[in-house]
Amino acid sequence: MNREQINSTEVNGAEPLAAANAGHATGGQEFHVTFYNSRHGRVSTEIFDDAASAERFADRMICDEDDWAIVDPVPLQQNRIAA
């Protein structure tokens, strides 16, 4: 996989996350960027409030041909109130 394939976040012709989730920054979603750094040999995850920031971060994390990054939209769960 090359940088364009990984960074685009397009799956089966779907639009990129930033376009698909525009206006949803406070709409009950957060964005998890899971990435692999081949230099350190570690998989890590960072959490962002909006898709655009998550995609920019994912792009910066791909430095070598063996590096990868995935942006996942995750719905926020409401906190339970104790009775």
C-alpha positions, -999 to 999 in steps of 0.1 A, spaced: 0 0 0 12 35 -7 6 67 11 -23 78 -11 -41 45 -5 -37 47 33 -43 84 37 -74 88 16 -95 68 40 -118 59 10 -133 25 12 -153 10 -17 -158 44 -34 -170 62 -2 -160 98 3 -131 107 26 -139 109 64 -133 146 65 -160 152 39 -184 125 51 -183 138 87 -181 175 81 -202 192 108 -201 162 131 -171 174 152 -195 179 182 -221 155 169 -212 126 192 -182 112 174 -144 111 180 -118 99 156 -92 73 166 -60 72 146 -42 38 149 -7 39 133 24 17 130 58 33 133 83 8 117 113 27 131 101 19 167 82 -12 159 51 -1 178 14 3 171 -2 33 188 -35 52 189 -43 89 192 -78 103 196 -91 135 179 -123 155 180 -126 161 143 -119 141 111 -97 167 95 -73 168 124 -72 130 125 -64 127 88 -37 153 90 -21 134 119 -24 101 101 -6 116 71 23 129 93 27 94 108 35 77 75 72 83 69 84 49 56 70 25 31 62 1 60 44 26 81 6 28 81 -23 47 97 -60 41 99 -87 67 109 -118 52 126 -149 73 135 -161 61 169 -195 72 184 -193 87 218 -211 69 245 -233 88 270 -222 86 306 -246 67 329 -260 86 358 -260 67 391 -294 65 407 
